[in-house]
Amino acid sequence: MRRVIIMGAAGRDFHNFNTYYRNNPEREVVAFTATQIPDIEGRIYPPELAGERYPDGIPILSEDDLTNLIDK
């Protein structure tokens, strides 16, 4: 399984997740990054939208944290 970070694009990132990654057993989305939607970083993409594979939702983090995320 490959771990994936989806970089923010004002909603297109969430659309890509829902249409390709949400039910893809070969990929695990570990975070979204916040770029174009103000004050979204630090929130969680809700588990109700993320689906059964993501019972805690998916964190939305600042792109400033990207290097630390990749190191994990």
N, CA, C and O of each residue as an XYZ file, in Angstrom:
288
protein
N       0.838     -1.175      0.000
C       0.000      0.000      0.000
C       0.887      1.244      0.000
O       1.864      1.326      0.745
N       0.536      2.193     -0.835
C       1.277      3.462     -0.904
C       0.542      4.516     -0.096
O      -0.682      4.632     -0.158
N       1.314      5.280      0.664
C       0.760      6.385      1.451
C       0.813      7.654      0.609
O       1.800      7.908     -0.081
N      -0.254      8.451      0.670
C      -0.422      9.595     -0.222
C      -0.755     10.843      0.587
O      -1.512     10.786      1.556
N      -0.177     11.974      0.174
C      -0.576     13.293      0.658
C      -1.189     14.012     -0.540
O      -0.565     14.112     -1.596
N      -2.400     14.507     -0.372
C      -3.062     15.228     -1.455
C      -2.908     16.720     -1.183
O      -3.327     17.221     -0.140
N      -2.303     17.416     -2.134
C      -2.063     18.845     -1.966
C      -3.304     19.626     -2.373
O      -3.921     19.350     -3.402
N      -3.655     20.603     -1.551
C      -4.897     21.353     -1.687
C      -5.042     22.134     -2.976
O      -4.069     22.643     -3.533
N      -6.276     22.214     -3.436
C      -6.588     22.981     -4.645
C      -8.033     23.469     -4.603
O      -8.779     23.315     -5.570
N      -8.417     24.057     -3.473
C      -9.736     24.685     -3.317
C     -10.907     23.766     -3.655
O     -11.844     24.185     -4.336
N     -10.864     22.551     -3.199
C     -11.969     21.620     -3.388
C     -11.686     20.509     -4.371
O     -12.261     19.426     -4.259
N     -10.819     20.748     -5.325
C     -10.484     19.693     -6.287
C      -9.783     18.543     -5.569
O      -9.934     17.384     -5.955
N      -9.020     18.859     -4.531
C      -8.340     17.830     -3.758
C      -9.347     16.869     -3.130
O      -9.146     15.655     -3.157
N     -10.423     17.404     -2.568
C     -11.446     16.554     -1.961
C     -12.187     15.749     -3.028
O     -12.538     14.590     -2.802
N     -12.421     16.347     -4.168
C     -13.063     15.630     -5.277
C     -12.183     14.457     -5.729
O     -12.675     13.347     -5.928
N     -10.889     14.713     -5.888
C      -9.973     13.638     -6.292
C      -9.971     12.515     -5.263
O      -9.968     11.338     -5.622
N      -9.974     12.878     -3.991
C     -10.029     11.860     -2.942
C     -11.290     11.013     -3.087
O     -11.222      9.783     -3.098
N     -12.433     11.669     -3.198
C     -13.707     10.939     -3.244
C     -13.850     10.063     -4.476
O     -14.466      8.999     -4.408
N     -13.295     10.489     -5.593
C     -13.484      9.718     -6.822
C     -12.412      8.657     -7.053
O     -12.670      7.673     -7.747
N     -11.219      8.831     -6.490
C     -10.154      7.864     -6.771
C      -9.612      7.171     -5.514
O      -9.450      5.950     -5.508
N      -9.337      7.920     -4.475
C      -8.619      7.369     -3.325
C      -9.503      6.769     -2.242
O      -9.080      5.841     -1.553
N     -10.696      7.266     -2.079
C     -11.539      6.881     -0.942
C     -11.681      5.368     -0.786
O     -11.537      4.848      0.321
N     -11.952      4.676     -1.847
C     -12.160      3.223     -1.778
C     -11.059      2.435     -2.473
O     -11.265      1.287     -2.867
N      -9.892      3.051     -2.624
C      -8.770      2.399     -3.303
C      -7.888      1.697     -2.266
O      -7.165      2.365     -1.527
N      -7.934      0.365     -2.197
C      -7.167     -0.357     -1.182
C      -5.653     -0.287     -1.386
O      -4.895     -0.663     -0.492
N      -5.210      0.184     -2.535
C      -3.774      0.281     -2.802
C      -3.183      1.609     -2.346
O      -1.972      1.810     -2.440
N      -4.020      2.513     -1.855
C      -3.563      3.839     -1.432
C      -4.153      4.183     -0.070
O      -5.304      3.862      0.222
N      -3.349      4.839      0.754
C      -3.821      5.375      2.030
C      -3.524      6.870      2.045
O      -2.359      7.267      1.999
N      -4.540      7.687      2.108
C      -4.345      9.137      2.175
C      -4.071      9.492      3.632
O      -4.910      9.263      4.503
N      -2.891     10.053      3.889
C      -2.506     10.377      5.265
C      -2.802     11.826      5.620
O      -2.887     12.164      6.800
N      -2.964     12.697      4.611
C      -3.268     14.105      4.889
C      -3.622     14.832      3.601
O      -3.267     14.419      2.497
N      -4.332     15.927      3.792
C      -4.503     16.943      2.762
C      -3.639     18.119      3.191
O      -3.386     18.293      4.383
N      -3.183     18.926      2.245
C      -2.531     20.175      2.622
C      -3.466     21.332      2.298
O      -4.266     21.270      1.365
N      -3.342     22.377      3.088
C      -4.173     23.568      2.915
C      -3.401     24.602      2.121
O      -2.282     24.959      2.488
N      -3.988     25.087      1.034
C      -3.314     26.123      0.257
C      -4.229     27.285     -0.081
O      -3.846     28.437      0.125
N      -5.411     27.029     -0.587
C      -6.224     28.105     -1.143
C      -7.479     28.447     -0.345
O      -8.101     29.475     -0.610
N      -7.863     27.631      0.607
C      -9.051     27.921      1.414
C      -8.575     28.491      2.748
O      -7.885     27.796      3.493
N      -8.923     29.729      3.067
C      -8.439     30.352      4.303
C      -8.899     29.604      5.555
O     -10.028     29.119      5.625
N      -8.011     29.519      6.531
C      -8.309     28.972      7.864
C      -8.763     27.516      7.857
O      -9.478     27.097      8.768
N      -8.371     26.748      6.866
C      -8.777     25.337      6.827
C      -7.734     24.426      7.486
O      -8.066     23.330      7.936
N      -6.489     24.872      7.543
C      -5.466     24.006      8.133
C      -5.776     23.762      9.603
O      -6.311     24.628     10.296
N      -5.433     22.577     10.058
C      -5.716     22.183     11.425
C      -7.078     21.518     11.588
O      -7.398     21.024     12.669
N      -7.863     21.501     10.554
C      -9.164     20.834     10.607
C      -9.024     19.389     10.140
O      -7.945     18.938      9.757
N     -10.130     18.691     10.183
C     -10.182     17.285      9.769
C     -11.215     17.141      8.659
O     -12.332     17.647      8.769
N     -10.832     16.442      7.581
C     -11.831     16.046      6.583
C     -12.689     15.003      7.283
O     -12.164     13.974      7.708
N     -13.990     15.232      7.416
C     -14.828     14.428      8.304
C     -14.893     12.946      7.941
O     -14.911     12.578      6.766
N     -14.928     12.105      8.974
C     -15.035     10.661      8.736
C     -16.293     10.291      7.958
O     -16.293      9.312      7.213
N     -17.354     11.059      8.122
C     -18.601     10.782      7.402
C     -18.405     10.906      5.894
O     -19.070     10.220      5.118
N     -17.498     11.778      5.484
C     -17.198     11.944      4.058
C     -16.022     11.081      3.620
O     -15.948     10.654      2.468
N     -15.104     10.828      4.550
C     -13.897     10.073      4.215
C     -14.186      8.583      4.013
O     -13.482      7.915      3.256
N     -15.198      8.070      4.672
C     -15.567      6.669      4.483
C     -15.029      5.743      5.558
O     -14.296      6.160      6.455
N     -15.406      4.482      5.449
C     -15.093      3.470      6.461
C     -13.604      3.262      6.691
O     -13.194      2.907      7.796
N     -12.800      3.474      5.679
C     -11.353      3.255      5.817
C     -10.680      4.340      6.646
O      -9.524      4.192      7.043
N     -11.394      5.426      6.909
C     -10.831      6.576      7.623
C     -11.753      6.963      8.784
O     -12.364      8.032      8.752
N     -11.860      6.112      9.807
C     -12.816      6.361     10.895
C     -12.521      7.627     11.703
O     -13.409      8.145     12.381
N     -11.290      8.127     11.639
C     -10.930      9.357     12.354
C     -10.880     10.563     11.427
O     -10.473     11.648     11.843
N     -11.287     10.385     10.185
C     -11.178     11.450      9.199
C      -9.741     11.571      8.714
O      -8.909     10.708      8.994
N      -9.452     12.643      7.986
C      -8.114     12.860      7.425
C      -7.686     14.279      7.786
O      -8.420     15.228      7.511
N      -6.509     14.443      8.400
C      -6.079     15.786      8.788
C      -5.798     16.678      7.583
O      -5.333     16.221      6.539
N      -6.094     17.964      7.760
C      -5.779     18.987      6.759
C      -4.681     19.845      7.371
O      -4.914     20.553      8.351
N      -3.503     19.784      6.804
C      -2.329     20.404      7.407
C      -1.745     21.491      6.524
O      -2.014     21.554      5.324
N      -0.953     22.333      7.131
C      -0.267     23.392      6.396
C       0.805     22.794      5.496
O       1.435     21.797      5.848
N       1.007     23.401      4.343
C       2.100     22.948      3.474
C       3.456     23.165      4.133
O       4.445     22.548      3.738
N       3.507     24.035      5.133
C       4.753     24.232      5.876
C       5.177     22.946      6.583
O       6.358     22.764      6.877
N       4.223     22.052      6.858
C       4.506     20.783      7.530
C       4.855     19.663      6.560
O       5.092     18.532      6.986
N       4.889     19.955      5.278
C       5.055     18.922      4.257
C       6.332     18.114      4.450
O       6.303     16.888      4.343
N       7.437     18.766      4.729
C       8.703     18.044      4.916
C       8.595     17.059      6.068
O       9.060     15.925      5.956
N       7.992     17.475      7.166
C       7.826     16.578      8.310
C       6.901     15.416      7.973
O       7.137     14.291      8.413
N       5.864     15.671      7.206
C       4.941     14.607      6.813
C       5.634     13.561      5.953
O       5.434     12.361      6.142
N       6.438     14.011      5.023
C       7.123     13.089      4.118
C       8.107     12.216      4.886
O       8.295     11.049      4.543
N       8.732     12.764      5.912
C       9.698     12.003      6.702
C       9.055     10.879      7.492
O       9.734      9.920      7.860
N       7.744     10.979      7.764
C       7.064      9.935      8.541
C       6.905      8.754      7.680
O       6.357      7.741      8.116
